[in-house]
Amino acid sequence: MILVTGSTGKVGQPLVAALKKKGVAFKALARSEAPLKALTALGVETVKGDLGDPTSMKVALQGSDKLFLLSSASHFDRLEIGAIRAAQDVGVKHVVKLSAGGASADSTNPLLRAHARVERALEDSGLAFTILRPSFFMQNWVAFFSHGIKAGQPVYVNAGEGRLAWIDTRDIADVAAAALTEAGHEGLVYDLTGPEALGYGEVAQRLGQLLGREVAYVPVPDAAAFQAMKGMGMDAWYAYGMVALHQGVRRGLAEATTGTVELITAKAPRTLDAYLKENLGAFM
Ligand SMILES: NC(=O)c1ccc[n+]([C@@H]2O[C@H](COP(=O)([O-])OP(=O)(O)OC[C@H]3O[C@@H](n4cnc5c(N)ncnc54)[C@H](OP(=O)(O)O)[C@@H]3O)[C@@H](O)[C@H]2O)c1
């Protein structure tokens, strides 16, 4: 039995679909009634739990031998390390953790340091582990920018002309599903990217061509991005992490592509053009 956390999110949703397609036994964890009901309606076994509540995680993990670990909260390392302890306590054998490209204890970025702390706790736990370090998600375009693009507004990011090896979260999910259901992924760290590195301006231009109107990208200074994210209600820890990620993009840290998705899934990673075409309706 596999327990999937983050099941309502950008990676979790396609992972639930991939595991369903494989016909393996799994439970999707959610913390509120609406997603629990929606997942049940899809024929998915669910369990209620909150990563911030270790007791609920122990209950949710009962009978599972594998855990897919993902969260997005501020200071998520505390939640995820708590879940690793709960997994140890109930006899889970293998944890697949969704981390991030560039995760490092030496990073100055709080998000990448937090991922590194969880990775370290997992390695030290004695459990079998697989760590997935994806690049930036194509799905961010619908999640974060479609609303503004629909309204004719530019995309504002402090990424300069830096390029990003955008990955489709369905490819991350396919790799996660392989790691959760096949032997041979234990003890490995996978750097996952899409097939092509493109700047925000290039993506905006391609999207504009498909939409038949201009989609503008405006590179903004770090301070403006930081203030804007805080203004939208993001806490300073997370906002600083997001600004620092895009500082890294400007330094070229997000542009390398790897062949790891194809290595694990035997399929070429999905392209950004295909993602934009499939999701065009979200930007209209
Ligand atoms: N976006 C990127 O480009 C990118 C790139 C590389 C790595 N990452 C990493 O990817 C992760 C985010 O993945 P995502 O974009 O798929 O997430 P997401 O779409 O933001 O969804 C987050 C998921 O985590 C769940 N969650 C949050 N707090 C929880 C808690 N206390 N207990 C139980 N579940 C909780 C949410 O459940 P609810 O529905 O209840 O909120 C939701 O299912 C982060 O670790 C991030 O650093 C992101």
The ligand as an ORCA input file, in Angstrom:
! r2SCAN-3c Opt
* xyz 0 1
  N       6.353     24.876     -8.678
  C       7.565     24.586     -9.113
  O       7.984     25.027    -10.186
  C       8.429     23.640     -8.311
  C       9.659     23.231     -8.845
  C      10.442     22.320     -8.133
  C      10.009     21.842     -6.894
  N       8.815     22.276     -6.400
  C       8.361     21.742     -5.094
  O       7.109     21.110     -5.299
  C       6.368     21.123     -4.070
  C       4.994     21.628     -4.352
  O       4.362     20.710     -5.235
  P       3.006     21.105     -5.973
  O       3.256     22.330     -6.804
  O       2.450     19.882     -6.596
  O       2.131     21.549     -4.733
  P       0.750     22.350     -4.765
  O       0.122     22.270     -6.101
  O       1.017     23.686     -4.158
  O      -0.096     21.462     -3.754
  C       0.375     21.285     -2.435
  C      -0.189     20.009     -1.888
  O       0.324     19.812     -0.558
  C      -0.786     19.645      0.311
  N      -0.452     20.142      1.628
  C       0.028     21.363      1.957
  N       0.152     21.450      3.289
  C      -0.291     20.267      3.808
  C      -0.442     19.763      5.106
  N      -0.122     20.484      6.194
  N      -0.920     18.503      5.256
  C      -1.268     17.756      4.191
  N      -1.150     18.190      2.921
  C      -0.685     19.441      2.744
  C      -1.910     20.453     -0.338
  O      -3.138     20.047      0.181
  P      -4.400     21.042      0.277
  O      -5.200     20.809     -0.983
  O      -5.133     20.582      1.486
  O      -3.865     22.429      0.392
  C      -1.708     20.065     -1.806
  O      -2.221     18.775     -2.065
  C       7.144     22.043     -3.119
  O       7.892     21.241     -2.244
  C       8.069     22.819     -4.054
  O       9.242     23.267     -3.409
  C       8.012     23.146     -7.068
*
